[in-house]
């Protein structure tokens, strides 16, 4: 389990490292080739230099993610800003759809769609459609070109997801049924495992503190370390990954799933 966590940590840091150098090289390339362009189209709402600022923000973001690789929500926040800039400008916005898929993936990983899924999907879709419709100000031909280009990207993305879904669904379904075996985490103490089970029974920190005769601050501090061992960034990520899963402790099934304790 220790080796698995090390490999997972390395993989989580590879993308931030690659992203850091991509945005850094992109910023250097544009500055050396074009300088700081300031020409604006009469219907532009954002200055051309916004992409320089976006590249700089990307460099800072990925530098931070190298040391905090589990903060997936930061990918979503940055992706949302990037998507808005692409959709409201003159440049090709084909990759905006892929960025939108990235945003949905980040929200899903953070447990955003655990409740009221349909309503939230509608709201997210509206946040994409409305900025895209503003491209009509550049003319109908420009808008229709962007629309059909976007639809082609959507078709390709849908086919890719269909193939991945058909191929990986049996493994995903099996994974959801897999129990969280606390015996595999040698770094967890007995009290840590009790707190994990308590959280999966939706007990609050103050209740865990009272039951263990410690302060709430002590529980919060230790839980941060426990989340790191489990490979999640925080409590939200913990519930997104492990809620409604069976739990094994000391070789016994202590939680059957759906927050039912034995």
C-alpha positions in Angstrom: 0.0 0.0 0.0 2.9 2.3 0.8 4.4 1.7 -2.7 1.0 2.3 -4.3 0.6 5.6 -2.6 4.1 6.7 -3.7 3.3 5.8 -7.3 0.0 7.6 -7.1 1.7 10.7 -5.6 4.2 10.7 -8.5 1.5 10.5 -11.1 -0.5 13.3 -9.5 2.5 15.6 -9.7 3.4 14.8 -13.3 0.6 16.8 -14.8 1.3 20.0 -12.8 5.0 19.8 -13.8 4.1 19.4 -17.5 1.4 22.2 -17.2 3.9 24.6 -15.6 6.4 24.3 -18.4 3.7 24.4 -21.1 2.4 27.8 -19.8 5.8 29.1 -19.1 7.0 28.3 -22.7 3.8 29.6 -24.2 4.2 32.9 -22.3 7.8 33.3 -23.4 7.0 32.4 -27.0 4.2 35.0 -27.3 6.3 37.8 -25.6 9.3 37.2 -27.8 7.3 36.8 -31.0 4.5 39.3 -30.7 5.4 41.5 -27.7 2.4 42.9 -25.7 -0.2 43.3 -28.4 -2.8 45.9 -27.6 -4.9 46.0 -30.8 -8.6 45.5 -30.1 -11.4 44.5 -32.4 -14.2 47.0 -32.1 -16.5 44.3 -30.6 -13.9 42.8 -28.2 -14.8 42.9 -24.6 -11.4 41.8 -23.2 -7.9 43.2 -24.1 -5.5 40.9 -26.0 -3.1 41.0 -23.1 -5.6 38.9 -21.1 -4.0 35.8 -22.5 -0.6 36.9 -21.1 -2.2 37.3 -17.7 -3.9 33.9 -18.2 -0.6 32.3 -18.9 0.9 33.9 -15.9 -2.0 32.6 -13.7 -1.5 29.1 -15.2 2.2 29.2 -14.3 1.3 30.1 -10.7 -1.5 27.5 -10.5 0.6 24.6 -11.8 3.5 25.6 -9.6 1.2 25.4 -6.6 -0.3 22.1 -7.8 3.1 20.5 -7.8 3.1 20.7 -4.1 -0.7 20.3 -3.6 -1.6 17.8 -6.4 -5.0 16.8 -4.9 -6.6 20.2 -5.1 -8.5 19.3 -8.2 -11.0 22.1 -7.8 -8.2 24.5 -8.8 -8.1 22.9 -12.2 -11.9 23.6 -12.5 -11.6 27.2 -11.4 -8.8 28.0 -13.8 -10.6 26.1 -16.5 -13.7 28.1 -16.0 -11.8 31.4 -16.4 -10.1 30.1 -19.5 -13.4 28.9 -21.0 -15.1 32.2 -20.5 -12.2 34.1 -22.1 -12.2 31.7 -25.1 -16.0 31.8 -25.6 -16.3 35.6 -25.4 -13.4 36.3 -27.7 -12.5 36.1 -31.4 -10.1 33.3 -31.2 -11.0 29.7 -32.0 -13.0 28.2 -29.1 -12.9 24.5 -30.0 -11.0 23.5 -26.9 -13.5 25.4 -24.7 -15.8 22.3 -24.9 -12.9 20.1 -23.7 -12.3 22.6 -20.9 -16.0 22.4 -20.0 -15.6 18.6 -19.7 -12.6 19.2 -17.5 -14.7 21.4 -15.2 -17.5 18.8 -14.9 -14.8 16.2 -14.1 -13.4 18.3 -11.3 -16.8 19.0 -9.9 -17.6 15.3 -10.0 -14.3 14.4 -8.3 -15.2 16.9 -5.5 -18.6 15.3 -5.0 -20.6 18.3 -6.4 -23.0 16.0 -8.2 -23.8 13.7 -5.3 -27.2 15.5 -4.9 -29.5 17.4 -7.2 -27.5 16.1 -10.1 -29.9 17.1 -12.9 -30.4 20.7 -11.7 -26.6 21.2 -11.3 -25.9 19.8 -14.8 -28.5 22.2 -16.2 -26.9 25.2 -14.4 -23.4 24.2 -15.6 -24.7 23.8 -19.2 -26.2 27.3 -19.1 -22.9 28.7 -17.9 -21.4 27.3 -21.1 -24.2 28.2 -23.5 -24.7 31.9 -22.5 -21.0 33.0 -23.0 -20.9 31.0 -26.3 -24.0 32.8 -27.6 -22.2 36.2 -27.1 -20.1 35.3 -30.2 -23.1 36.3 -32.4 -21.9 39.9 -32.0 -19.1 39.1 -34.5 -21.7 38.2 -37.1 -23.9 35.2 -38.0 -21.2 33.6 -40.3 -18.6 33.7 -37.5 -21.2 32.4 -35.0 -22.3 29.5 -37.2 -18.7 28.6 -38.0 -17.9 28.4 -34.3 -21.1 26.4 -33.6 -20.4 23.7 -36.2 -16.8 23.5 -35.2 -18.0 23.0 -31.6 -20.4 20.4 -32.6 -17.7 18.4 -34.4 -15.6 18.5 -31.2 -18.7 17.4 -29.3 -19.2 14.5 -31.6 -15.6 13.3 -31.3 -15.7 13.8 -27.5 -19.0 11.9 -27.2 -17.6 8.9 -29.2 -14.5 8.8 -27.0 -16.6 8.8 -23.8 -18.9 6.2 -25.2 -15.9 3.9 -26.0 -14.3 4.5 -22.6 -17.6 4.0 -20.8 -18.3 0.7 -22.6 -14.8 -0.5 -21.9 -14.3 0.7 -18.3 -17.8 0.5 -16.9 -17.4 -3.0 -15.6 -14.3 -2.1 -13.7 -15.8 1.2 -12.4 -18.9 -0.7 -11.2 -16.8 -3.3 -9.5 -14.7 -0.5 -7.9 -17.7 1.1 -6.4 -18.5 -2.1 -4.6 -15.0 -2.6 -3.3 -14.7 -2.1 0.4 -12.4 0.4 2.1 -10.1 -1.9 3.9 -8.6 0.1 6.8 -6.2 -2.8 7.6 -4.2 -2.0 4.5 -3.2 1.4 5.9 -0.5 0.6 8.4 0.0 4.3 9.3 -3.5 4.6 10.7 -3.9 4.1 14.5 -6.9 2.4 16.0 -8.5 5.8 16.9 -7.9 7.0 13.4 -9.9 4.1 12.0 -12.7 4.8 14.5 -12.8 8.4 13.4 -13.0 7.3 9.7 -15.9 5.0 10.5 -17.5 7.9 12.5 -17.3 10.3 9.5 -18.8 7.7 7.2 -21.7 7.6 9.7 -21.8 11.4 9.2 -20.7 12.3 12.7 -19.3 15.8 13.1 -15.9 16.7 14.4 -17.2 17.9 17.7 -18.9 14.5 18.3 -15.7 12.6 17.5 -13.8 14.9 19.8 -16.2 14.3 22.7 -16.2 10.6 22.2 -12.4 10.5 22.2 -12.0 13.1 25.0 -9.9 15.4 22.9 -10.4 18.9 21.4 -12.0 19.6 18.1 -8.7 21.3 17.0 -6.9 18.0 17.7 -9.4 16.1 15.6 -9.1 18.6 12.7 -5.3 18.4 12.8 -5.2 14.6 12.8 -7.9 14.3 10.1 -5.8 16.3 7.7 -3.0 13.7 8.1 -5.6 10.9 7.7 -6.9 12.4 4.5 -3.4 12.5 3.1 -2.9 8.8 4.0 -6.2 7.9 2.2 -5.2 9.9 -0.8 -7.9 12.6 -0.6 -7.4 16.4 -0.2 -10.0 17.1 2.5 -13.4 16.0 4.0 -15.3 16.8 0.8 -12.9 14.6 -1.2 -13.2 11.9 1.5 -17.0 11.7 1.2 -16.9 11.9 -2.6 -14.6 8.8 -2.8 -15.6 6.7 0.2 -19.2 7.4 1.1 -21.7 4.5 0.6 -18.8 2.0 0.5 -18.4 -1.0 2.8 -15.6 -0.6 5.4 -13.4 -3.4 6.8 -11.6 -2.9 10.1 -9.6 -5.6 11.9 -10.7 -8.2 9.4 -14.4 -7.5 10.0 -17.0 -5.7 7.9 -18.0 -2.8 10.2 -20.0 -0.7 7.7 -22.0 -2.4 4.9 -22.4 0.7 2.7 -25.1 3.3 2.6 -23.9 4.4 6.0 -25.2 1.2 7.7 -23.1 0.1 10.6 -23.0 -3.5 11.8 
